[in-house]
Amino acid sequence: MSWRRALWLATPVLAILGVFVAWDLLVRILDFQPYVMPSPGDALRAIRDDWGTLGPYTWTTVTETVLGFVTGAAVGFALAVAMSRSAFAQRVVYPALIGSQAIPIVAIGFPLVLFLGYGLLPKVAIVAFIVFFPVVVNVLDGLANVDRDLMNLAKVMDGRPARVFLLIELPATYTPLFSALKLGATYAVTGAILGEWIATKTRGLGNYLLVQNSRLNADGVYAAVLLLTAIGISGFLLVVLLERLATPWRTRSTARRWRRARAAGPSVSAAAPVQEDGDGQSEGGRP
């Protein structure tokens, strides 16, 4: 691994360590009392000491976040594709979607609880409600900016609609889609916490945060915040990894060696390379 790649991988880690160092220096220099702002070490020790409670709570919040994120992304993508196929549907549905985003999340929480109860479903619905709108807008823009020349060429060649969508239209949505998913991965954690505050039957980090805040336990509050931050960052990084796998042409100008060999076929990949001598002659004597 080259030093540039090692530096590229180490930079985010160093940035996070820099945040912890700045946090610790801020506490020491300004002499904050522990009940106002604990040090990073105190917050991390609170996670370790209360992990028997924080572990299940973290798993609950992660479950709500992942299910809501996947649901919102799938619904948003399907809705965008449907609206791109019908101008009438887009004129009818799009204004309603914009209006729905003006509704405060807290306002829709109570009706969701009435319909879905106090279990997992209202929290998943709230997260999905937050995630789906950026996906709809970005995917719709991507589909509206597909290369017209490629689409016309596909029509001339009598391309099947399904293949045209998979080979031309879908790749055109990758850049705006993953931009929306990155935003959604971070906002999804906020949606999960709001859902836990509204529907409090299931216990998660949002409930833990409220309880520790009522007890004036700053260590517990910052411990929950650290875990929520870790969930958001992990979701963002997973989306970035998925983007790199889905769009290899953005980071590599040529295909990897094993892909080129597979595309060339077994006869070419198995053939021995021809080496030339200093006079430009091949080993077999042919020029």
N, C-alpha and C positions, 0 to 999 in steps of 0.2 A: 504494500500500500504506500503510495507516494505521500510526501509530507504535505502536499496541498490538500489531498483528500483527508488526511488525518486532521489537519487544521480545520477543514470544513466540518468534520464530525465533532471536533472538540469545541468549536465556537459556541454552540447553544449551551453546552454543559458549563463552560466558563462564564457565560452570561448569567445563568441561574445561580452559580456560586457567587458571582458579583452582587446579585440582589441580596443574598443572605449576608454577605459581608457588609454591604451598605446598611442593611437593617440592623445588624449587630452594632455597628459603629454609631448609628443614630440613637439607639437605646443608651449606649455608654456615654456619648458626648452630651446629649441633652438630659441624661440622668432621669429617664422615665421610670416611674414606679411600676412594679410588676403588674399591678391591677389596671394600669393604663395601657401599657404596651410591653408584653413579655419579650424576652430575647428569643432568637431562633432556636437556641438550645432548649429553652423552657417549653416552647411549642412542640418541638420534636419529642421531648421527654413526655409531654402530655399524651401524644399519640401512642408512644410505647406503653405507658402505664395504663392507659384506658383502652387498649386495643381489643380487649374482650368485648367491649361495647361498640367501639368504632368500626371493627371489622365487619360485623353483620350490617351495620348502618351504611357503611360505604358500599357494600355489595348491593343493598337495596337501591341506593341512589344511582349506582352504575347501571343496574337493570332498567330502571325507569328512563335513564338518559339514552341508553342504547336502543331500547324498543321505540321510544318516542322519536328518536332521530331517524331510524330506519323507516318507520311508518310515515313521518312527515316528508322525507326525501322521496319515497316511492309514490305517495299521493301527489306531491308537487310535480314530479316528473311526468306521471301519467296525465295529470290535468293540463300541463303545458303542451304535451303532444296532442291531446284531444283538441285544445283550443287552436293549435297551429293548423289543424285540418279543416277548421270551419271558421270563417270570418264572422259569421253570425254568432256562433257560440262565444267567440272571443269578445265581441262587443257587448254581449249580455253578461258573461261571467266575470270578465276582468274588472269592471267597476265594482262589482260585489266583493271581489277579493280585496280591492283597495280599501273599501269601506270596512271590511272585517278587521283590518289591521289597526283601524282607529279605535277599536273597542279595547279597553284595558283588560289585561289578562285576569286581574282579580274579579272583574265583573262577570266573566264567563265561568269562573271557577264554581260558584254556587249552583248555577244550572247544571253544570257537568256532574257535580256531586249528586244532585237530585236524580239525574238520569242514570248515572253509572255507579253510584255508591261511593263508599270511602276506601275502596281497594286500590289496586294498581291502575285500573283503566283511566280514571280521570287525570292522573299524573301523566300517563302516556299521551293522552289526548292534548294536554296543555303543551307538552314538549313538541308534539307533532304540529300543533297550531303555530308555534314559534318558528319551526324549521321550514315548513312547507312553502311559505310565501317567497322567501329569497330564491328557492329552487324554481318555483313557477316563473318568476320574472326573468331569471338568468337563462333558463332553458328556452323560454319563449323567444328571448332575444337571439340566442344562438341559432334556433331554427329559422328565424326571420332573416338571418344573414348568411345562409348557406350559399355557396358559390353557384350562381345561376348557370354558368357555363357547364359545370359538372352535371347539374340537374337536367339541362337540355340534352347533353350527350347521353345521359342514361335513358331519357325518353326516346331518343333516336335509335338507340340500341335495344329498345324494347325491354328495359330492365324491369324485373319484378319489383313491386312496391316494397316488399319486405327486405329485399337485398339492397335496394336504393336507400332505405332508411338505415340499415346496418352499416353500409359501406360509405355513405356520403353524409346523410343528415346527422346520424348519431355522433360521429367524430367531431362534427362542427359544434356540438354542444359541450364537449369535454371541458374546454377552458372556462366558460361561464358556469358550468355545472359545478366544477370542483371549487371555484371561487365561492359559490353559494354554500357548498358543503363545509368549507372551512369556517365560514361564519356560523353556520348551523351547529357545528361541533362545539363551539364555545358557548353559543346561546342556549344550547340544549341543557346544559348544567343549570343555568338560571331558571329555565322552565321547570326542571325537576324540583328545585328548591321551592319555587312558588307553589307547585302542586302539593308538596308536602305541607306547606303552611296552610293551604286551603283545605285539603283532605288529609287529616292528621291521624287516621287509623293505623296506617302502616308507618313504621319508624325508619327514618333515614337521616342523612346528615343535616337536612333542614330542621328536623325536629330536635336533633342534638344541639344544633346551633342556638335555637330558641331557648332550650332548657339551660344551657351554660350561660347564655346572656342574662337570663332571669336570676341566676345565682351569682352574677358578677364574677364569673370564672373566666378571666381573660385568657389563661392558658388553654382552656377547652375551646373557647371561641376561635382563637388563632389556629388551633389544631384542626378544627373543622374546615376553616378557610384554606389551610394548606392542602388538605385532602381534596377539597372541591377544585382548587387550582390544578392539582395534579390530574384530576379526571378530565378537566377541560383541555389541558395541554396534551394529554395522551390521546384524546379524541382528535385533536388538530393534527398531531403527528401521524396518526393512522390514516387520516384522509390524505395527507401529503404523500405517504408511502403508496397508497392506492393510486393516487394521481401519477406518480412516477411509473408504476407498473402499467397503467392504462395508456399513458402517452410517452412511450420510450423515445419518440422522435424529437421530443423537446430537450432531451439531455444527450442523445447520441445521434450523430449524423449518419452512421452506418449501422447495419445490423450486427449483432454479436456473431462470432466465428461459427458457433454451432448452428445458428439459424441460417447463415449463408450456406453452410455445408448441406443442411437439410433441404434448402430450397434448390440447390444445384443437383441433388439426386445422388444415389449411392455410387454410381459409376464415377462421377467427378470427385466426390469426397474420398473415394477409396484409391484413386489414381495416385501414383507416386509423383512428387514434384520433379520437374525437369530443371537441372542445374546447368549453368553455362560456365565454360572455362574463360580464361582471360581473353581469348580471341573472339568471343561471342559465339563459339560453337557449342552445341549441346553435347552431352556425354555420349549420345548415340552416333555422333558424327554428322548429324543433320544441322543445317544452319538455323 
